[in-house]
Amino acid sequence: MDFELTKEQKAIQKAAWDFANGEFTKEYALECDQNHTFPEDLFKKAAGLGLVGIHLPEEYGGQGYGLLEAVLVCEAMCRKDPGLGMAINLGAFASQIIALFGTEEQKLAYLPQVASGDLMTGAAFTEPDHGSDITDMATTAMREGGEYVINGSKTFITNGLNAGVISFLCKTDLKANPPHRGLSLIAVETNREGFEATDAGPKMGLHGSTTAELSLKNVRVPVSNLLGQENRGFYQSLEFFNGSRVEVAAQALGGAQAAFDRVVSYVKQRQQFGRRLADLQVTQHKVADMATKIEAARLITYKAAWTYDNKGPNPSLSSMAKFYAARAAVEIADEAIQMLGGNGYFTENEVERIFRDVRVTEIYEGTREIQKNTIASNILGKQ
């Protein structure tokens, strides 16, 4: 059993860290956070270095690497700054749906633009009355000749305000029983008539990434915009989640390490009653707990990515990685604030922003309760 990264993987990891370390300044991160702006210039720079299309196929402008390499890139950027790292990682969100299920024409139309940083993508699953449950959708896509006519609304959609194309999960068979057998994934260009996106409103963190409410009123797209097979959208979505949830785990892992790095630096310098905080046993025990959680999160995240690349999707392992890494990130960021005391509550020391940014990793791509459902069903269903 070899736990060592290859030389090539280490080089990719270093390239991502060098990029983030050189470009992610504290001032710029704070500007994006306070002004709620997407770091478009950094997204394009990352794309120019091949970091955005790291696991898109080479024939469509990507680097042709696997999920593990994408995890290494995401972790490294989020370690430097979770807000900027997550926003850049999410800029190409759901482009993998097109890579997995798109036709040759669809891949050629979208993926090279994603890899170059000229196109942002998104996926619309969540609806106001369904939340994390994607077994049924109120959004419908009905065939009329050579077109789908789409009506419905989606909520909490990442990149909803600046994506050029979004993959929508829609109901295409109203009579399907159970309903999930009548769902399909359809690519919708956001400049189509009847498409409307509005800001979802102020949110706790991740201010550098837009979140929108989407409304579709008689939006017409050609039938050729269908992604994969009609009425197989539910199963295709689950296959996509098997990889995307591991990337969320990488976001959380990088965020946990970011908080840890800052608290370690602080306790080594901060003195109280004539002693460094790092010399106090209570501090040492807290640091040991945090380091152990990070190491465990890293191992399960890397294993989930390696398994996906070498053995195929493993829903239980992907959910374990997301569930554990996200929980660890929130706990570590919270503890970091506590250890900095009053200083931790102020923006200047960054850990409060890290906490706000990583908190969403327990919510999007399926809440932690959804991950537990997936893990349990895979275990109990085999007995």
Backbone hydrogen bonds in HBPLUS format (Angstrom, degrees):
<---DONOR---> <-ACCEPTOR-->    atom                        ^
c    i                          cat <-CA-CA->   ^        H-A-AA   ^      H-
h    n   atom  resd res      DA  || num        DHA   H-A  angle D-A-AA Bond
n    s   type  num  typ     dist DA aas  dist angle  dist       angle   num
A0010-LYS N   A0006-THR O   2.92 MM   4  6.19 157.9  1.97 153.2 159.4     1
A0011-ALA N   A0007-LYS O   2.95 MM   4  6.17 146.5  2.07 140.9 150.2     2
A0012-ILE N   A0008-GLU O   2.97 MM   4  6.28 151.5  2.05 146.8 154.2     3
A0013-GLN N   A0009-GLN O   2.92 MM   4  6.15 163.7  1.95 150.0 154.5     4
A0014-LYS N   A0010-LYS O   2.90 MM   4  6.08 156.0  1.96 144.0 150.5     5
A0015-ALA N   A0011-ALA O   2.88 MM   4  6.07 154.1  1.94 144.1 151.4     6
A0016-ALA N   A0012-ILE O   3.01 MM   4  6.28 159.6  2.06 153.0 157.5     7
A0017-TRP N   A0013-GLN O   3.01 MM   4  6.25 157.0  2.07 144.7 151.4     8
A0018-ASP N   A0014-LYS O   2.75 MM   4  5.90 165.9  1.77 155.3 159.4     9
A0019-PHE N   A0015-ALA O   3.00 MM   4  6.11 156.3  2.05 142.9 149.2    10
A0020-ALA N   A0016-ALA O   3.01 MM   4  6.21 170.8  2.01 149.3 151.8    11
A0021-ASN N   A0017-TRP O   2.71 MM   4  5.78 167.1  1.73 157.3 161.9    12
A0022-GLY N   A0018-ASP O   3.01 MM   4  5.97 140.4  2.17 135.8 145.0    13
A0023-GLU N   A0019-PHE O   2.92 MM   4  6.00 143.9  2.05 148.5 158.6    14
A0024-PHE N   A0020-ALA O   2.80 MM   4  5.18 161.0  1.83 142.1 147.2    15
A0025-THR N   A0023-GLU O   3.08 MM   2  5.95 120.7  2.45 110.9  94.9    16
A0029-ALA N   A0025-THR O   2.99 MM   4  6.23 163.4  2.02 154.2 158.8    17
A0030-LEU N   A0026-LYS O   3.04 MM   4  6.18 156.1  2.10 143.1 149.5    18
A0031-GLU N   A0027-GLU O   2.94 MM   4  6.16 149.2  2.04 141.6 150.5    19
A0032-CYS N   A0028-TYR O   2.99 MM   4  6.28 163.1  2.02 154.0 156.8    20
A0033-ASP N   A0029-ALA O   3.00 MM   4  6.17 152.7  2.08 142.7 150.9    21
A0034-GLN N   A0030-LEU O   2.86 MM   4  6.00 167.8  1.87 153.3 156.0    22
A0035-ASN N   A0031-GLU O   2.89 MM   4  5.85 155.8  1.95 148.1 155.0    23
A0036-HIS N   A0032-CYS O   2.91 MM   4  5.38 114.6  2.35 130.3 140.9    24
A0037-THR N   A0032-CYS O   3.15 MM   5  4.82 150.4  2.24 125.3 134.0    25
A0040-GLU N   A0038-PHE O   2.78 MM   2  5.54 134.0  1.99 111.3  96.4    26
A0043-PHE N   A0039-PRO O   2.97 MM   4  6.25 151.4  2.06 152.5 161.7    27
A0044-LYS N   A0040-GLU O   3.02 MM   4  6.29 156.6  2.08 149.5 154.3    28
A0045-LYS N   A0041-ASP O   3.02 MM   4  6.25 151.3  2.11 140.6 149.0    29
A0046-ALA N   A0042-LEU O   2.82 MM   4  5.96 161.4  1.85 148.6 153.6    30
A0047-ALA N   A0043-PHE O   2.97 MM   4  6.15 152.0  2.05 140.8 148.9    31
A0048-GLY N   A0044-LYS O   2.90 MM   4  6.12 149.4  2.00 141.3 149.6    32
A0049-LEU N   A0045-LYS O   3.17 MM   4  6.50 131.4  2.42 139.6 151.4    33
A0049-LEU N   A0046-ALA O   3.17 MM   3  5.20 136.6  2.37  96.0 107.8    34
A0051-LEU N   A0046-ALA O   2.93 MM   5  5.26 151.5  2.02 160.8 151.5    35
A0050-GLY N   A0047-ALA O   2.92 MM   3  5.01 159.2  1.97 106.9 113.3    36
A0056-LEU N   A0053-GLY O   3.14 MM   3  5.07 173.5  2.14 110.1 110.7    37
A0063-GLN N   A0053-GLY O   2.87 MM  10  6.07 153.4  1.94 149.2 147.3    38
A0065-TYR N   A0054-ILE O   2.97 MM  11  5.83 153.6  2.04 157.8 155.1    39
A0064-GLY N   A0056-LEU O   2.83 MM   8  5.40 147.8  1.94 161.0 157.3    40
A0060-TYR N   A0057-PRO O   3.07 MM   3  5.62 159.4  2.12 113.9 120.4    41
A0062-GLY N   A0057-PRO O   3.02 MM   5  5.03 147.5  2.13 142.0 132.1    42
A0061-GLY N   A0058-GLU O   3.03 MM   3  5.15 154.9  2.09 120.3 116.5    43
A0070-ALA N   A0066-GLY O   3.28 MM   4  6.62 153.3  2.36 141.8 149.4    44
A0071-VAL N   A0067-LEU O   2.84 MM   4  6.11 149.9  1.93 151.2 160.1    45
A0072-LEU N   A0068-LEU O   2.98 MM   4  6.29 153.1  2.06 147.4 154.0    46
A0073-VAL N   A0069-GLU O   3.10 MM   4  6.37 155.9  2.16 146.9 152.3    47
A0074-CYS N   A0070-ALA O   2.99 MM   4  6.19 168.1  2.01 150.5 153.8    48
A0075-GLU N   A0071-VAL O   2.85 MM   4  5.95 169.5  1.86 155.0 158.3    49
A0076-ALA N   A0072-LEU O   3.08 MM   4  6.11 162.4  2.11 142.2 147.1    50
A0077-MET N   A0073-VAL O   3.10 MM   4  6.33 165.5  2.12 154.2 157.4    51
A0078-CYS N   A0074-CYS O   2.95 MM   4  6.08 163.2  1.98 154.0 159.2    52
A0079-ARG N   A0075-GLU O   2.86 MM   4  5.96 137.7  2.04 144.4 155.9    53
A0080-LYS N   A0076-ALA O   3.37 MM   4  6.69 149.0  2.48 141.4 147.4    54
A0081-ASP N   A0077-MET O   3.11 MM   4  6.43 169.6  2.12 150.7 153.1    55
A0085-GLY N   A0081-ASP O   2.85 MM   4  5.85 165.7  1.87 161.7 166.0    56
A0086-MET N   A0082-PRO O   2.80 MM   4  5.63 163.2  1.83 144.2 149.1    57
A0087-ALA N   A0083-GLY O   3.17 MM   4  6.18 158.2  2.22 137.7 144.1    58
A0088-ILE N   A0084-LEU O   3.03 MM   4  6.21 164.8  2.05 153.5 156.8    59
A0089-ASN N   A0085-GLY O   2.96 MM   4  6.08 162.2  2.00 146.3 152.0    60
A0090-LEU N   A0086-MET O   2.84 MM   4  5.95 149.7  1.93 147.4 155.6    61
A0091-GLY N   A0087-ALA O   3.06 MM   4  6.19 117.5  2.47 134.4 149.3    62
A0091-GLY N   A0088-ILE O   3.10 MM   3  5.09 145.6  2.23  98.1 108.5    63
A0093-PHE N   A0090-LEU O   2.93 MM   3  4.69 160.8  1.96 112.1 111.5    64
A0121-THR N   A0091-GLY O   3.30 MM  30  6.61 153.2  2.38 148.7 156.2    65
A0095-SER N   A0092-ALA O   3.06 MM   3  5.68 161.5  2.10 138.8 138.6    66
A0097-ILE N   A0094-ALA O   2.99 MM   3  5.30 148.6  2.09 105.3 114.0    67
A0098-ILE N   A0095-SER O   3.09 MM   3  5.36 121.6  2.45 100.6 113.5    68
A0099-ALA N   A0095-SER O   3.06 MM   4  6.46 155.1  2.12 143.9 151.5    69
A0100-LEU N   A0096-GLN O   2.79 MM   4  5.90 148.2  1.89 144.0 151.6    70
A0101-PHE N   A0097-ILE O   2.91 MM   4  5.94 164.7  1.94 149.5 153.7    71
A0102-GLY N   A0098-ILE O   2.77 MM   4  4.47 143.3  1.90 124.1 131.3    72
A0107-LYS N   A0103-THR O   2.93 MM   4  6.19 164.3  1.95 157.7 161.5    73
A0108-LEU N   A0104-GLU O   3.01 MM   4  6.18 161.9  2.04 148.5 153.3    74
A0109-ALA N   A0105-GLU O   2.96 MM   4  6.07 142.0  2.10 140.4 151.0    75
A0110-TYR N   A0106-GLN O   3.09 MM   4  6.24 149.0  2.19 149.6 155.7    76
A0111-LEU N   A0107-LYS O   2.95 MM   4  5.34 137.9  2.13 134.2 147.0    77
A0113-GLN N   A0110-TYR O   3.12 MM   3  5.57 123.2  2.46 110.3 123.9    78
A0114-VAL N   A0110-TYR O   3.12 MM   4  6.42 146.1  2.24 149.1 159.3    79
A0114-VAL N   A0111-LEU O   3.06 MM   3  4.97 119.9  2.43  95.3 110.7    80
A0115-ALA N   A0111-LEU O   2.93 MM   4  6.18 168.4  1.94 163.3 164.5    81
A0116-SER N   A0112-PRO O   3.07 MM   4  6.20 142.7  2.22 138.4 147.7    82
A0118-ASP N   A0113-GLN O   2.84 MM   5  5.02 133.7  2.05 159.6 162.6    83
A0119-LEU N   A0113-GLN O   3.11 MM   6  5.16 126.5  2.41 123.2 116.2    84
A0117-GLY N   A0114-VAL O   3.01 MM   3  5.15 151.5  2.10 104.6 113.7    85
A0164-GLY N   A0120-MET O   2.82 MM  44  5.77 156.4  1.87 149.5 149.1    86
A0122-GLY N   A0165-VAL O   3.25 MM  43  6.66 132.4  2.49 145.7 151.4    87
A0167-SER N   A0122-GLY O   2.94 MM  45  6.32 160.5  1.98 139.7 139.2    88
A0124-ALA N   A0167-SER O   2.78 MM  43  6.05 164.4  1.80 151.3 153.1    89
A0169-LEU N   A0124-ALA O   3.17 MM  45  6.33 164.8  2.20 160.5 155.8    90
A0155-THR N   A0126-THR O   2.95 MM  29  5.64 159.8  1.99 130.8 137.0    91
A0130-HIS N   A0127-GLU O   3.09 MM   3  5.20 163.3  2.12 111.5 116.8    92
A0131-GLY N   A0127-GLU O   3.11 MM   4  5.75 160.3  2.15 161.3 156.5    93
A0133-ASP N   A0130-HIS O   2.98 MM   3  5.38 152.1  2.06 142.4 139.8    94
A0171-LYS N   A0139-THR O   2.77 MM  32  6.07 167.0  1.79 153.2 157.5    95
A0140-THR N   A0151-ASN O   2.87 MM  11  5.47 151.8  1.94 163.1 164.0    96
A0151-ASN N   A0140-THR O   2.96 MM  11  5.47 153.6  2.03 149.7 157.8    97
A0141-ALA N   A0171-LYS O   2.95 MM  30  5.97 157.8  2.00 149.1 146.3    98
A0142-MET N   A0149-VAL O   3.05 MM   7  5.22 157.3  2.10 140.3 135.3    99
A0149-VAL N   A0142-MET O   2.80 MM   7  5.22 154.9  1.86 140.2 148.0   100
A0144-GLU N   A0147-GLU O   2.81 MM   3  5.33 161.4  1.85 151.0 154.8   101
A0147-GLU N   A0144-GLU O   3.17 MM   3  5.33 152.9  2.25 115.0 123.0   102
A0223-VAL N   A0146-GLY O   2.94 MM  77  5.58 157.3  1.99 137.4 134.3   103
A0148-TYR N   A0221-VAL O   2.77 MM  73  5.43 162.4  1.80 165.0 171.2   104
A0221-VAL N   A0148-TYR O   3.08 MM  73  5.43 156.3  2.14 148.6 156.1   105
A0150-ILE N   A0219-VAL O   2.80 MM  69  5.02 170.5  1.81 145.4 147.7   106
A0219-VAL N   A0150-ILE O   3.05 MM  69  5.02 152.1  2.13 151.8 144.6   107
A0152-GLY N   A0216-LEU O   3.02 MM  64  5.34 150.7  2.11 146.8 145.6   108
A0216-LEU N   A0152-GLY O   2.88 MM  64  5.34 166.4  1.89 167.9 165.5   109
A0154-LYS N   A0214-LEU O   2.91 MM  60  5.03 153.9  1.98 137.1 144.7   110
A0214-LEU N   A0154-LYS O   2.88 MM  60  5.03 162.8  1.91 139.6 145.4   111
A0157-ILE N   A0212-ALA O   2.97 MM  55  5.05 173.8  1.97 147.5 145.6   112
A0160-GLY N   A0157-ILE O   3.14 MM   3  5.27 148.7  2.24 128.8 126.2   113
A0212-ALA N   A0157-ILE O   2.99 MM  55  5.05 157.2  2.04 124.6 130.8   114
A0159-ASN N   A0210-THR O   2.90 MM  51  5.07 151.9  1.98 145.9 144.2   115
A0162-ASN N   A0159-ASN O   3.08 MM   3  5.41 140.2  2.25 107.6 118.7   116
A0163-ALA N   A0159-ASN O   2.83 MM   4  5.34 131.4  2.07 169.1 162.0   117
A0190-THR N   A0164-GLY O   3.09 MM  26  5.51 161.6  2.13 126.4 132.0   118
A0166-ILE N   A0188-VAL O   2.98 MM  22  5.34 163.9  2.00 140.7 144.4   119
A0188-VAL N   A0166-ILE O   2.85 MM  22  5.34 159.9  1.89 146.0 152.8   120
A0168-PHE N   A0186-ILE O   2.80 MM  18  5.22 171.9  1.81 150.9 148.1   121
A0186-ILE N   A0168-PHE O   2.89 MM  18  5.22 155.2  1.95 143.7 151.7   122
A0170-CYS N   A0184-SER O   2.85 MM  14  5.41 168.7  1.86 162.9 164.3   123
A0184-SER N   A0170-CYS O   2.77 MM  14  5.41 156.9  1.83 154.0 162.1   124
A0172-THR N   A0182-GLY O   2.78 MM  10  5.64 156.1  1.83 158.5 166.8   125
A0173-ASP N   A0182-GLY O   3.14 MM   9  4.48 145.1  2.26 134.9 131.6   126
A0176-ALA N   A0173-ASP O   3.40 MM   3  5.61 167.6  2.41 108.3 111.9   127
A0181-ARG N   A0178-PRO O   3.11 MM   3  6.04 166.2  2.13 128.9 133.1   128
A0182-GLY N   A0179-PRO O   2.88 MM   3  5.59 161.6  1.92 126.3 129.1   129
A0233-GLY N   A0183-LEU O   2.73 MM  50  5.05 146.8  1.84 137.1 131.9   130
A0227-LEU N   A0185-LEU O   2.84 MM  42  5.37 172.8  1.84 150.8 149.8   131
A0187-ALA N   A0225-ASN O   2.98 MM  38  5.24 172.6  1.99 146.9 144.9   132
A0192-ARG N   A0189-GLU O   3.26 MM   3  5.96 156.0  2.32 124.0 124.5   133
A0195-PHE N   A0192-ARG O   3.16 MM   3  5.82 156.9  2.21 138.7 139.4   134
A0217-LYS N   A0194-GLY O   3.04 MM  23  4.87 159.6  2.09 128.1 134.6   135
A0196-GLU N   A0215-SER O   2.92 MM  19  5.13 147.3  2.03 156.1 161.1   136
A0215-SER N   A0196-GLU O   2.84 MM  19  5.13 162.3  1.87 154.5 158.6   137
A0198-THR N   A0213-GLU O   2.97 MM  15  5.31 160.6  2.01 151.4 157.8   138
A0213-GLU N   A0198-THR O   2.79 MM  15  5.31 162.4  1.82 159.7 165.4   139
A0200-ALA N   A0211-THR O   2.92 MM  11  5.71 166.2  1.94 146.8 142.1   140
A0209-SER N   A0206-LEU O   3.26 MM   3  5.87 166.8  2.28 116.6 119.4   141
A0225-ASN N   A0222-PRO O   2.88 MM   3  5.65 165.2  1.90 124.1 127.1   142
A0226-LEU N   A0223-VAL O   3.06 MM   3  5.78 165.9  2.08 122.1 124.4   143
A0232-ARG N   A0229-GLN O   3.21 MM   3  5.48 148.0  2.32 132.3 127.8   144
A0236-GLN N   A0232-ARG O   3.03 MM   4  6.26 156.5  2.09 152.7 160.3   145
A0237-SER N   A0233-GLY O   2.84 MM   4  5.94 149.9  1.93 143.9 151.7   146
A0238-LEU N   A0234-PHE O   3.10 MM   4  6.42 156.7  2.16 146.7 152.2   147
A0239-GLU N   A0235-TYR O   3.09 MM   4  6.35 152.4  2.17 141.6 149.0   148
A0240-PHE N   A0236-GLN O   2.97 MM   4  6.26 152.8  2.04 145.9 153.2   149
A0241-PHE N   A0237-SER O   2.89 MM   4  6.19 159.4  1.93 152.9 158.4   150
A0242-ASN N   A0238-LEU O   3.14 MM   4  6.39 139.5  2.31 141.7 151.2   151
A0243-GLY N   A0240-PHE O   3.08 MM   3  5.72 144.6  2.21 115.5 123.5   152
A0244-SER N   A0240-PHE O   3.02 MM   4  6.25 173.4  2.03 154.9 157.0   153
A0245-ARG N   A0241-PHE O   2.92 MM   4  5.52 163.0  1.95 142.2 145.1   154
A0246-VAL N   A0243-GLY O   3.11 MM   3  5.42 132.3  2.35 103.5 115.8   155
A0247-GLU N   A0243-GLY O   3.31 MM   4  6.75 145.9  2.44 143.5 152.8   156
A0248-VAL N   A0244-SER O   3.04 MM   4  6.43 145.7  2.16 144.1 153.5   157
A0249-ALA N   A0245-ARG O   3.00 MM   4  6.27 149.7  2.09 137.3 145.6   158
A0250-ALA N   A0246-VAL O   2.99 MM   4  6.34 142.6  2.13 138.8 148.8   159
A0251-GLN N   A0247-GLU O   2.98 MM   4  6.35 147.0  2.09 142.7 151.4   160
A0252-ALA N   A0248-VAL O   2.95 MM   4  6.29 161.6  1.98 154.1 158.1   161
A0253-LEU N   A0249-ALA O   2.81 MM   4  6.01 156.0  1.87 146.7 154.2   162
A0254-GLY N   A0250-ALA O   2.93 MM   4  6.08 166.8  1.94 149.7 152.4   163
A0255-GLY N   A0251-GLN O   2.96 MM   4  6.17 154.5  2.03 144.6 152.4   164
A0256-ALA N   A0252-ALA O   2.80 MM   4  6.04 154.4  1.86 152.0 158.8   165
A0257-GLN N   A0253-LEU O   3.02 MM   4  6.28 159.2  2.07 148.8 154.1   166
A0258-ALA N   A0254-GLY O   2.91 MM   4  6.12 145.6  2.03 141.6 151.8   167
A0259-ALA N   A0255-GLY O   3.06 MM   4  6.35 160.8  2.10 151.1 154.1   168
A0260-PHE N   A0256-ALA O   3.00 MM   4  6.19 159.7  2.04 146.7 153.0   169
A0261-ASP N   A0257-GLN O   2.81 MM   4  5.95 162.4  1.84 151.1 155.3   170
A0262-ARG N   A0258-ALA O   3.24 MM   4  6.43 158.5  2.29 144.5 149.5   171
A0263-VAL N   A0259-ALA O   3.03 MM   4  6.28 155.2  2.09 148.9 155.9   172
A0264-VAL N   A0260-PHE O   2.94 MM   4  6.08 161.3  1.97 156.7 161.4   173
A0265-SER N   A0261-ASP O   3.14 MM   4  6.30 161.7  2.17 144.1 149.0   174
A0266-TYR N   A0262-ARG O   3.04 MM   4  6.18 152.2  2.11 139.9 147.8   175
A0267-VAL N   A0263-VAL O   2.96 MM   4  6.17 170.0  1.97 155.7 156.4   176
A0268-LYS N   A0264-VAL O   3.20 MM   4  6.27 142.9  2.34 143.3 152.1   177
A0269-GLN N   A0266-TYR O   3.04 MM   3  5.36 139.7  2.21 105.0 116.3   178
A0270-ARG N   A0266-TYR O   2.79 MM   4  5.82 165.0  1.81 166.1 171.2   179
A0278-ALA N   A0267-VAL O   2.94 MM  11  4.98 135.7  2.15 143.0 129.8   180
A0277-LEU N   A0270-ARG O   2.92 MM   7  5.96 153.8  1.99 162.0 161.9   181
A0272-GLN N   A0275-ARG O   2.83 MM   3  5.46 158.1  1.87 158.4 157.1   182
A0275-ARG N   A0272-GLN O   3.06 MM   3  5.46 162.9  2.09 114.5 119.9   183
A0279-ASP N   A0276-ARG O   3.02 MM   3  5.37 154.6  2.09 108.0 115.9   184
A0280-LEU N   A0277-LEU O   3.10 MM   3  5.49 164.2  2.12 113.8 118.9   185
A0283-THR N   A0280-LEU O   3.10 MM   3  5.37 122.9  2.44 103.1 116.6   186
A0284-GLN N   A0280-LEU O   3.04 MM   4  6.37 160.4  2.08 152.5 158.5   187
A0285-HIS N   A0281-GLN O   2.89 MM   4  6.13 155.8  1.95 154.5 159.7   188
A0286-LYS N   A0282-VAL O   3.19 MM   4  6.37 154.4  2.26 138.9 145.4   189
A0287-VAL N   A0283-THR O   2.92 MM   4  6.19 161.9  1.96 155.8 160.8   190
A0288-ALA N   A0284-GLN O   2.94 MM   4  6.14 153.3  2.01 143.4 150.9   191
A0289-ASP N   A0285-HIS O   2.96 MM   4  6.22 155.6  2.02 146.2 152.3   192
A0290-MET N   A0286-LYS O   2.99 MM   4  6.25 163.7  2.02 152.1 156.2   193
A0291-ALA N   A0287-VAL O   2.92 MM   4  6.09 163.4  1.95 151.7 156.2   194
A0292-THR N   A0288-ALA O   3.05 MM   4  6.15 155.4  2.11 145.5 151.7   195
A0293-LYS N   A0289-ASP O   3.10 MM   4  6.35 158.0  2.15 148.9 154.4   196
A0294-ILE N   A0290-MET O   3.05 MM   4  6.31 158.6  2.09 150.4 156.2   197
A0295-GLU N   A0291-ALA O   2.99 MM   4  6.21 161.6  2.03 148.1 152.9   198
A0296-ALA N   A0292-THR O   2.97 MM   4  6.18 161.3  2.01 150.0 154.9   199
A0297-ALA N   A0293-LYS O   2.90 MM   4  6.08 158.6  1.95 147.7 154.0   200
A0298-ARG N   A0294-ILE O   2.83 MM   4  6.03 155.4  1.89 150.7 157.7   201
A0299-LEU N   A0295-GLU O   3.01 MM   4  6.21 161.6  2.05 148.5 153.0   202
A0300-ILE N   A0296-ALA O   3.11 MM   4  6.33 167.3  2.13 151.7 154.3   203
A0301-THR N   A0297-ALA O   2.96 MM   4  6.00 152.7  2.04 144.1 152.2   204
A0302-TYR N   A0298-ARG O   2.89 MM   4  5.99 170.3  1.90 153.9 156.8   205
A0303-LYS N   A0299-LEU O   2.93 MM   4  6.01 157.1  1.98 143.2 150.5   206
A0304-ALA N   A0300-ILE O   2.97 MM   4  6.04 156.4  2.03 138.9 145.1   207
A0305-ALA N   A0301-THR O   3.03 MM   4  6.28 158.3  2.08 149.0 154.7   208
A0306-TRP N   A0302-TYR O   2.81 MM   4  5.99 165.6  1.83 154.8 159.1   209
A0307-THR N   A0303-LYS O   2.82 MM   4  5.91 160.6  1.86 150.1 155.7   210
A0308-TYR N   A0304-ALA O   3.03 MM   4  6.17 156.6  2.09 141.0 147.2   211
A0309-ASP N   A0305-ALA O   3.06 MM   4  6.31 157.8  2.11 149.0 154.4   212
A0310-ASN N   A0306-TRP O   2.92 MM   4  6.02 153.0  1.99 150.6 158.1   213
A0311-LYS N   A0307-THR O   2.73 MM   4  5.17 157.2  1.78 143.9 149.2   214
A0312-GLY N   A0307-THR O   3.03 MM   5  6.28 122.5  2.37 149.9 153.9   215
A0318-SER N   A0314-ASN O   2.96 MM   4  6.14 165.0  1.98 165.6 170.6   216
A0319-SER N   A0315-PRO O   3.02 MM   4  6.14 159.0  2.06 145.9 151.5   217
A0320-MET N   A0316-SER O   2.87 MM   4  6.10 150.9  1.96 145.7 154.7   218
A0321-ALA N   A0317-LEU O   2.95 MM   4  6.15 159.5  1.99 148.8 153.4   219
A0322-LYS N   A0318-SER O   3.09 MM   4  6.36 167.6  2.10 149.5 152.2   220
A0323-PHE N   A0319-SER O   2.84 MM   4  5.86 167.7  1.85 150.8 155.1   221
A0324-TYR N   A0320-MET O   2.87 MM   4  5.86 170.2  1.87 150.7 154.1   222
A0325-ALA N   A0321-ALA O   2.94 MM   4  5.79 161.1  1.98 147.6 153.3   223
A0326-ALA N   A0322-LYS O   3.04 MM   4  5.79 158.5  2.09 140.8 147.5   224
A0327-ARG N   A0323-PHE O   3.16 MM   4  6.17 158.9  2.20 139.6 145.7   225
A0328-ALA N   A0324-TYR O   2.89 MM   4  6.05 160.8  1.93 152.5 158.3   226
A0329-ALA N   A0325-ALA O   2.92 MM   4  6.09 155.1  1.98 145.0 151.7   227
A0330-VAL N   A0326-ALA O   3.08 MM   4  6.33 163.8  2.11 151.2 154.3   228
A0331-GLU N   A0327-ARG O   3.02 MM   4  6.19 165.0  2.05 150.3 154.7   229
A0332-ILE N   A0328-ALA O   2.85 MM   4  5.94 160.8  1.89 152.1 157.5   230
A0333-ALA N   A0329-ALA O   2.92 MM   4  5.99 163.7  1.94 149.7 154.4   231
A0334-ASP N   A0330-VAL O   2.98 MM   4  6.03 154.6  2.04 143.2 150.6   232
A0335-GLU N   A0331-GLU O   2.94 MM   4  6.11 158.1  1.99 143.8 149.9   233
A0336-ALA N   A0332-ILE O   2.85 MM   4  6.02 147.3  1.95 143.6 153.1   234
A0337-ILE N   A0333-ALA O   3.14 MM   4  6.42 154.8  2.21 144.4 149.2   235
A0338-GLN N   A0334-ASP O   3.14 MM   4  6.47 160.5  2.18 146.9 152.1   236
A0339-MET N   A0335-GLU O   2.86 MM   4  6.10 153.8  1.93 150.2 157.1   237
A0340-LEU N   A0336-ALA O   3.06 MM   4  6.28 143.3  2.20 144.8 153.9   238
A0341-GLY N   A0338-GLN O   3.08 MM   3  5.01 144.1  2.21  94.8 105.8   239
A0344-GLY N   A0341-GLY O   2.98 MM   3  5.36 131.7  2.22 106.8 119.2   240
A0345-TYR N   A0342-GLY O   3.15 MM   3  5.39 148.9  2.25 104.6 113.5   241
A0346-PHE N   A0343-ASN O   3.22 MM   3  5.61 163.1  2.25 110.5 115.7   242
A0349-ASN N   A0346-PHE O   3.28 MM   3  6.22 153.3  2.36 125.1 128.6   243
A0350-GLU N   A0347-THR O   2.96 MM   3  5.33 168.8  1.97 121.8 125.2   244
A0351-VAL N   A0349-ASN O   2.79 MM   2  5.80 134.7  2.00  93.0  93.0   245
A0353-ARG N   A0350-GLU O   3.00 MM   3  5.30 121.8  2.35 104.9 119.5   246
A0354-ILE N   A0350-GLU O   2.92 MM   4  6.23 156.0  1.98 155.7 163.7   247
A0355-PHE N   A0351-VAL O   2.96 MM   4  6.13 157.7  2.01 143.4 148.5   248
A0356-ARG N   A0352-GLU O   3.13 MM   4  6.38 157.1  2.18 139.3 145.1   249
A0357-ASP N   A0353-ARG O   2.90 MM   4  6.13 150.8  1.99 148.7 156.7   250
A0358-VAL N   A0354-ILE O   2.94 MM   4  6.12 168.2  1.95 159.1 161.0   251
A0359-ARG N   A0355-PHE O   3.19 MM   4  6.08 138.2  2.37 143.1 152.1   252
A0361-THR N   A0358-VAL O   2.99 MM   3  5.56 153.5  2.06 116.8 124.6   253
A0362-GLU N   A0359-ARG O   3.34 MM   3  6.10 166.7  2.36 117.0 120.6   254
A0363-ILE N   A0360-VAL O   2.80 MM   3  5.05 160.2  1.84 113.7 119.6   255
A0364-TYR N   A0360-VAL O   2.98 MM   4  6.15 156.0  2.04 167.2 173.9   256
A0368-ARG N   A0362-GLU O   3.12 MM   6  5.50 123.5  2.46 162.5 150.5   257
A0370-ILE N   A0367-THR O   3.02 MM   3  5.19 121.1  2.38  99.7 114.0   258
A0371-GLN N   A0367-THR O   3.08 MM   4  6.52 153.6  2.15 149.7 157.3   259
A0372-LYS N   A0368-ARG O   3.02 MM   4  6.27 152.4  2.09 141.9 148.8   260
A0373-ASN N   A0369-GLU O   2.98 MM   4  6.27 151.1  2.06 143.4 151.4   261
A0374-THR N   A0370-ILE O   3.00 MM   4  6.31 157.2  2.05 149.7 154.9   262
A0375-ILE N   A0371-GLN O   2.95 MM   4  6.21 165.6  1.98 153.2 156.7   263
A0376-ALA N   A0372-LYS O   2.89 MM   4  5.98 171.5  1.90 153.1 156.0   264
A0377-SER N   A0373-ASN O   2.91 MM   4  5.98 160.6  1.94 148.1 153.8   265
A0378-ASN N   A0374-THR O   3.12 MM   4  6.25 151.7  2.20 144.7 151.6   266
A0379-ILE N   A0375-ILE O   3.14 MM   4  6.40 144.4  2.27 144.4 154.1   267
A0380-LEU N   A0376-ALA O   2.76 MM   4  5.86 170.6  1.77 164.6 164.8   268
A0381-GLY N   A0377-SER O   2.92 MM   4  5.34 139.9  2.08 124.3 135.2   269
A0382-LYS N   A0379-ILE O   3.28 MM   3  5.66 154.4  2.35 105.4 112.6   270
A0383-GLN N   A0380-LEU O   3.35 MM   3  5.44 162.3  2.38 103.1 108.3   271
